[in-house]
Amino acid sequence: MEAYRYEALDAAGRKLTGVIQADSARQARAALRAQGLLPAAVSALREAGTGTRLWQRGISPAQLSLLTRQLATLLTAGLTLEQALGALIEEADEPLVREVLAGVKSEVMAGLTLAGALATQEKSFPEFYRALISGGEESGGLPTILQHLADYLDASQALRQKTALALLYPTLVSVVAILIVTGLLVYVVPQVVQVFAQSRQTLPLMTRGLIALSGFLRAAWPYLLVAAIAAAALARTILRQEAWRLRWDAALLRAPGVGTLLRGVNTARFASTLAILAGGGVPLLPALASAARALGNRAMSGAVEQAAAAVREGTGLARALAASRLFPPLLIHLIASGEASGKLEDMLNRAAHLETRALERRLAVFLTLLEPIMILVMGAIVLMIVLAILLPIIEINQLVR
């Protein structure tokens, strides 16, 4: 069966839209008529979505967390996967959510695993999410994995919202400051320096530099805009190549400040993912493979894959991870303690909690320092512009005296 999107009229003449499962468009129309509806348009969901998925943003993180928790509850209650997905489709209010879930259900009914069906909707279900679902299906503990995954998504969403709110003010300050500086250089400075151009005095070096910069921006801004767009497109194309992406991710880990934050984010995700999979009964080697796919940094993901290969040969997990020197010592020691005591899941949960708390503290410090630094930098730029304008005026006054 496939998913079809329909537009129909009910007995009162009201227009209804939705998604229906059927073997063909003709059967979909017949099913609608059986429900007392007059079908106006019926189209296959895949075909109808081809032109819109280029710009659709997919399911939001908050919606994904809610759907994950609902699916876990329905599966725990004894419903089959097809029944649970059908219930979620009926429960969903937004058309986009219904279409995505209907597409997933049609793929599942066609014989794909849930992880494989989710892969057809990659804009809505990120890679780490699909990796965890795959691990849960392989272990037979999908409801447990979904419940833990919902908890993890809730915590990630809370951290994301906290960070976004903290970044809001510095972002607004940066945008306003850039607009002010650009306006001064492009519109104000040229009108002011016309007065100096009529005089035959030699202008100070700072003023001449400001005039040159203003003239360059006025003449070259279209080319600068095109160059910026081209550079962004080129960078995106290059980073799609696995070798260059690996080098870039490794360089980011070595960057001061940013590397520490990225290491903390991926370490917390790795520990949480491995803890969820271990709690769901997934064997260590498949769990490591899923955890490697869940990481957003290629260098750290490769380190986990190398560690999995070493574990397969008999090396302990803590020792195998320590060989890469990409994971913090705290995680290594806690994993070693968990391996020795037989409580690896508990130690991984503790490591994830500690790394998340440490990440929150680092973000708080970073954002606290970012605001005054931005104000000082923008203030210094404005001060240089003002001085470049005032210096010739001061020299003229001294000559008059």
C-alpha positions as CSV (number, residue, x, y, z in Angstrom):
1,M,0.0,0.0,0.0
2,E,1.1,3.6,-0.6
3,A,0.2,6.9,0.9
4,Y,-2.0,9.3,-1.1
5,R,-2.8,12.9,-0.3
6,Y,-6.3,13.9,-1.0
7,E,-8.6,16.9,-1.2
8,A,-12.3,16.1,-0.8
9,L,-15.7,17.6,0.1
10,D,-17.9,16.3,2.9
11,A,-21.7,16.2,2.9
12,A,-21.9,19.8,4.1
13,G,-19.6,21.0,1.3
14,R,-16.6,21.6,3.5
15,K,-13.2,21.0,2.0
16,L,-11.1,18.4,3.7
17,T,-7.4,17.4,3.2
18,G,-5.5,14.5,4.5
19,V,-3.5,11.3,3.8
20,I,-5.0,7.9,3.1
21,Q,-3.4,4.5,2.6
22,A,-4.4,2.5,-0.6
23,D,-3.0,0.3,-3.3
24,S,-3.8,2.7,-6.1
25,A,-5.3,6.1,-6.7
26,R,-8.6,4.5,-7.8
27,Q,-8.8,2.5,-4.5
28,A,-8.1,5.7,-2.6
29,R,-11.0,7.5,-4.3
30,A,-13.2,4.5,-3.6
31,A,-12.2,4.5,0.0
32,L,-13.0,8.2,0.3
33,R,-16.5,7.7,-1.3
34,A,-17.1,4.9,1.2
35,Q,-16.5,7.4,4.0
36,G,-19.1,9.7,2.5
37,L,-16.6,12.1,0.9
38,L,-16.5,13.4,-2.6
39,P,-12.8,13.3,-3.8
40,A,-11.6,16.3,-5.7
41,A,-7.9,15.5,-6.0
42,V,-5.8,12.4,-5.1
43,S,-2.1,12.2,-5.7
44,A,0.7,9.9,-4.5
45,L,2.5,11.3,-1.6
46,R,6.0,10.8,-3.0
47,E,5.0,12.5,-6.3
48,A,3.2,15.4,-4.5
49,G,6.2,16.0,-2.2
50,T,8.9,16.0,-4.8
51,G,8.6,19.7,-5.5
52,T,8.2,20.9,-2.0
53,R,10.8,18.9,0.0
54,L,13.5,21.1,-1.3
55,W,12.3,23.9,1.0
56,Q,10.4,22.0,3.7
57,R,12.3,22.1,7.0
58,G,11.0,18.8,8.2
59,I,9.6,17.9,11.7
60,S,10.8,20.3,14.4
61,P,12.9,18.9,17.3
62,A,10.0,19.5,19.7
63,Q,7.6,17.5,17.5
64,L,10.1,14.8,17.0
65,S,10.5,14.4,20.8
66,L,6.7,14.2,21.3
67,L,6.3,11.7,18.4
68,T,9.1,9.5,19.8
69,R,7.5,9.4,23.3
70,Q,4.1,8.7,21.8
71,L,5.4,5.9,19.6
72,A,7.2,4.4,22.6
73,T,4.0,4.4,24.7
74,L,2.0,2.8,21.9
75,L,4.5,0.0,21.3
76,T,4.8,-0.6,25.0
77,A,1.0,-1.0,25.1
78,G,1.2,-3.9,22.7
79,L,0.3,-2.2,19.3
80,T,2.1,-3.3,16.2
81,L,4.4,-0.8,14.5
82,E,1.8,-0.3,11.7
83,Q,-1.0,0.3,14.2
84,A,1.1,2.7,16.2
85,L,2.1,4.7,13.1
86,G,-1.5,4.8,12.0
87,A,-2.6,6.1,15.4
88,L,0.1,8.8,15.3
89,I,-1.1,9.9,11.8
90,E,-4.6,10.3,13.1
91,E,-3.4,12.2,16.2
92,A,-1.2,14.6,14.3
93,D,-2.6,18.1,13.7
94,E,-0.1,19.5,11.2
95,P,-0.3,18.3,7.6
96,L,3.5,18.1,7.3
97,V,3.7,15.7,10.3
98,R,0.9,13.5,8.8
99,E,2.6,13.4,5.4
100,V,5.9,12.4,6.9
101,L,4.4,9.7,9.1
102,A,2.3,8.4,6.3
103,G,5.4,8.1,4.1
104,V,7.2,6.2,6.9
105,K,4.2,3.9,7.4
106,S,3.9,3.1,3.6
107,E,7.6,2.1,3.6
108,V,7.2,0.0,6.7
109,M,4.2,-1.8,5.1
110,A,6.3,-2.3,1.9
111,G,8.8,-4.3,4.0
112,L,11.4,-1.8,5.2
113,T,12.6,-1.7,8.8
114,L,11.6,1.4,10.8
115,A,15.1,2.7,10.5
116,G,15.1,2.2,6.8
117,A,11.7,3.9,6.4
118,L,12.9,6.9,8.5
119,A,15.9,7.2,6.2
120,T,13.5,8.2,3.4
121,Q,12.6,11.2,5.5
122,E,16.1,12.3,6.4
123,K,15.1,16.0,6.8
124,S,12.8,15.0,9.7
125,F,14.8,12.2,11.3
126,P,18.6,12.9,11.8
127,E,21.3,10.3,11.3
128,F,21.9,9.7,15.0
129,Y,18.1,9.2,15.6
130,R,18.0,6.6,12.8
131,A,21.1,4.9,14.2
132,L,19.5,4.5,17.6
133,I,16.3,3.1,16.0
134,S,18.4,0.6,14.0
135,G,20.1,-0.5,17.2
136,G,16.8,-0.9,19.0
137,E,15.3,-3.0,16.2
138,E,18.4,-5.2,16.1
139,S,18.2,-5.9,19.8
140,G,14.4,-6.3,20.0
141,G,14.1,-3.5,22.6
142,L,12.7,-0.8,20.4
143,P,10.1,0.6,23.0
144,T,12.9,1.0,25.6
145,I,15.2,2.6,23.1
146,L,12.4,5.0,22.1
147,Q,11.7,6.0,25.7
148,H,15.3,6.7,26.4
149,L,15.6,8.5,23.1
150,A,12.7,10.8,24.0
151,D,14.3,11.7,27.3
152,Y,17.5,12.5,25.4
153,L,15.7,14.6,22.9
154,D,13.9,16.6,25.6
155,A,17.2,17.3,27.3
156,S,18.9,18.3,24.0
157,Q,16.0,20.6,23.2
158,A,16.2,22.3,26.6
159,L,19.9,22.9,26.1
160,R,19.3,24.2,22.6
161,Q,16.7,26.6,23.7
162,K,18.8,27.9,26.5
163,T,21.7,28.5,24.2
164,A,19.5,30.2,21.6
165,L,18.1,32.6,24.1
166,A,21.5,33.4,25.4
167,L,22.8,34.0,21.9
168,L,19.9,36.2,21.0
169,Y,21.2,39.5,22.5
170,P,24.8,39.2,21.2
171,T,23.4,38.4,17.8
172,L,21.2,41.4,17.7
173,V,24.1,43.6,18.9
174,S,26.3,42.3,16.2
175,V,23.8,42.8,13.4
176,V,23.0,46.3,14.5
177,A,26.7,47.2,15.0
178,I,27.6,45.9,11.5
179,L,24.7,47.8,9.9
180,I,25.8,51.0,11.7
181,V,29.4,50.6,10.7
182,T,28.5,49.8,7.1
183,G,26.2,52.9,7.0
184,L,28.9,55.1,8.3
185,L,31.5,53.9,5.8
186,V,29.2,53.9,2.7
187,Y,27.0,56.9,3.3
188,V,28.3,59.2,6.1
189,V,32.1,59.1,5.5
190,P,32.0,60.1,1.8
191,Q,29.9,63.2,2.5
192,V,32.1,64.3,5.4
193,V,35.4,63.8,3.6
194,Q,34.2,66.0,0.7
195,V,35.0,69.0,2.9
196,F,38.6,67.7,3.4
197,A,39.0,67.0,-0.3
198,Q,38.5,70.6,-1.2
199,S,41.4,71.6,1.1
200,R,45.0,71.1,-0.1
201,Q,46.3,69.8,3.2
202,T,47.8,66.4,3.6
203,L,45.3,64.2,5.4
204,P,46.3,62.0,8.3
205,L,47.1,58.3,7.5
206,M,44.1,57.1,9.4
207,T,41.8,59.4,7.4
208,R,43.3,58.4,4.1
209,G,42.8,54.7,5.0
210,L,39.2,55.3,5.9
211,I,38.5,57.1,2.6
212,A,40.1,54.3,0.7
213,L,38.1,51.7,2.6
214,S,34.9,53.6,2.0
215,G,35.5,54.0,-1.7
216,F,36.4,50.3,-2.0
217,L,33.2,49.2,-0.3
218,R,31.0,51.6,-2.4
219,A,32.6,50.4,-5.7
220,A,33.1,46.7,-4.9
221,W,30.1,45.6,-2.8
222,P,28.4,43.7,-5.6
223,Y,31.6,41.8,-6.3
224,L,32.1,41.1,-2.6
225,L,28.6,39.8,-2.3
226,V,29.0,37.5,-5.3
227,A,32.4,36.3,-3.9
228,A,30.9,35.5,-0.5
229,I,28.1,33.5,-2.1
230,A,30.6,31.7,-4.4
231,A,32.9,31.0,-1.4
232,A,30.0,29.5,0.6
233,A,28.9,27.3,-2.3
234,L,32.5,26.1,-2.9
235,A,33.0,25.4,0.8
236,R,29.8,23.4,0.9
237,T,30.8,21.4,-2.2
238,I,34.2,20.6,-0.8
239,L,32.9,19.6,2.7
240,R,30.6,17.1,1.0
241,Q,33.7,15.1,0.1
242,E,34.5,12.7,2.9
243,A,38.2,13.3,3.0
244,W,37.9,17.1,3.2
245,R,35.1,16.8,5.8
246,L,37.4,14.6,7.9
247,R,40.2,17.1,7.7
248,W,37.9,20.0,8.6
249,D,36.3,18.2,11.6
250,A,39.8,17.3,12.9
251,A,40.9,20.9,12.5
252,L,37.8,22.1,14.4
253,L,38.7,19.9,17.3
254,R,42.1,21.5,17.5
255,A,40.7,25.1,17.4
256,P,41.0,27.0,20.7
257,G,37.6,27.3,22.4
258,V,35.5,25.9,19.6
259,G,37.3,22.6,19.8
260,T,36.5,22.2,23.5
261,L,32.8,22.9,22.9
262,L,32.6,20.5,19.9
263,R,34.4,17.8,21.9
264,G,32.0,18.2,24.8
265,V,28.9,18.0,22.5
266,N,30.0,14.9,20.7
267,T,31.3,13.2,23.9
268,A,27.9,13.8,25.6
269,R,26.1,12.4,22.5
270,F,28.4,9.4,22.3
271,A,27.9,8.5,26.0
272,S,24.2,9.0,25.9
273,T,23.8,7.0,22.7
274,L,25.9,4.1,24.0
275,A,24.1,4.2,27.3
276,I,20.7,4.0,25.6
277,L,21.8,1.1,23.3
278,A,23.4,-0.7,26.2
279,G,20.2,-0.3,28.3
280,G,18.2,-1.7,25.4
281,G,20.2,-4.9,25.3
282,V,22.2,-4.1,22.2
283,P,25.6,-5.9,22.1
284,L,28.6,-3.7,22.5
285,L,30.0,-4.0,18.9
286,P,26.7,-3.1,17.1
287,A,26.1,-0.4,19.8
288,L,29.5,1.2,19.0
289,A,28.7,1.1,15.2
290,S,25.4,2.9,15.9
291,A,27.1,5.4,18.3
292,A,29.7,6.2,15.6
293,R,27.0,7.1,13.1
294,A,25.3,9.2,15.7
295,L,28.3,11.6,16.1
296,G,28.4,14.8,14.2
297,N,32.2,15.0,13.9
298,R,33.8,12.7,11.4
299,A,37.1,12.6,13.3
300,M,35.5,11.4,16.5
301,S,33.2,9.0,14.6
302,G,36.3,7.5,12.9
303,A,37.9,7.1,16.3
304,V,34.9,5.2,17.6
305,E,35.0,2.9,14.5
306,Q,38.7,2.2,15.2
307,A,37.9,1.5,18.8
308,A,35.2,-0.9,17.7
309,A,37.7,-2.7,15.6
310,A,40.1,-2.9,18.5
311,V,37.3,-4.2,20.8
312,R,36.5,-6.9,18.3
313,E,40.1,-8.1,18.6
314,G,39.9,-8.3,22.4
315,T,40.9,-4.8,23.6
316,G,38.9,-3.1,26.4
317,L,36.6,-0.3,25.3
318,A,38.3,2.3,27.6
319,R,41.8,1.4,26.3
320,A,40.6,1.4,22.7
321,L,39.0,4.9,23.0
322,A,42.0,6.3,24.9
323,A,44.2,5.4,21.9
324,S,42.6,8.1,19.8
325,R,43.2,10.9,22.4
326,L,40.0,12.6,21.2
327,F,37.8,11.8,24.1
328,P,38.2,13.4,27.5
329,P,40.0,11.4,30.3
330,L,36.8,11.6,32.5
331,L,34.9,9.5,30.0
332,I,37.8,7.0,29.6
333,H,38.1,6.5,33.4
334,L,34.3,6.1,33.9
335,I,34.1,3.5,31.1
336,A,37.0,1.6,32.6
337,S,35.3,1.6,35.9
338,G,32.1,0.4,34.3
339,E,33.9,-2.4,32.5
340,A,35.6,-3.5,35.7
341,S,32.4,-3.4,37.8
342,G,29.9,-4.7,35.1
343,K,28.0,-1.4,35.3
344,L,28.9,0.1,32.0
345,E,25.4,1.5,31.3
346,D,25.4,3.4,34.7
347,M,28.9,4.8,34.1
348,L,28.0,5.9,30.6
349,N,24.9,7.7,31.9
350,R,27.0,9.3,34.6
351,A,29.6,10.4,32.0
352,A,26.8,11.8,29.7
353,H,25.4,13.8,32.6
354,L,28.8,15.1,33.7
355,E,29.7,16.1,30.1
356,T,26.4,17.8,29.6
357,R,26.8,19.8,32.8
358,A,30.4,20.7,31.9
359,L,29.1,21.8,28.4
360,E,26.5,24.0,29.9
361,R,29.1,25.7,32.1
362,R,31.5,26.2,29.2
363,L,28.6,27.7,27.1
364,A,27.7,30.0,30.0
365,V,31.3,31.2,30.3
366,F,31.6,31.6,26.6
367,L,28.4,33.6,26.2
368,T,29.2,35.7,29.3
369,L,32.6,36.7,27.7
370,L,31.2,37.1,24.2
371,E,28.9,40.0,24.9
372,P,31.5,42.4,26.4
373,I,34.1,41.4,23.8
374,M,31.7,42.2,21.0
375,I,30.8,45.5,22.5
376,L,34.5,46.4,22.9
377,V,35.4,45.4,19.3
378,M,32.5,47.3,17.8
379,G,33.2,50.3,20.0
380,A,36.8,50.3,18.9
381,I,35.8,50.2,15.2
382,V,33.4,53.1,15.7
383,L,36.1,55.0,17.7
384,M,38.6,54.6,14.8
385,I,36.0,56.0,12.3
386,V,35.3,59.0,14.6
387,L,39.0,59.7,15.1
388,A,39.7,59.4,11.4
389,I,37.0,62.1,10.8
390,L,38.0,64.3,13.7
391,L,41.8,64.4,13.1
392,P,41.7,66.6,10.0
393,I,39.3,69.0,11.8
394,I,41.7,69.3,14.7
395,E,44.6,70.0,12.3
396,I,42.6,72.7,10.5
397,N,41.7,74.4,13.8
398,Q,45.4,74.4,14.8
399,L,46.4,75.9,11.4
400,V,43.7,78.6,11.8
401,R,45.1,79.6,15.2
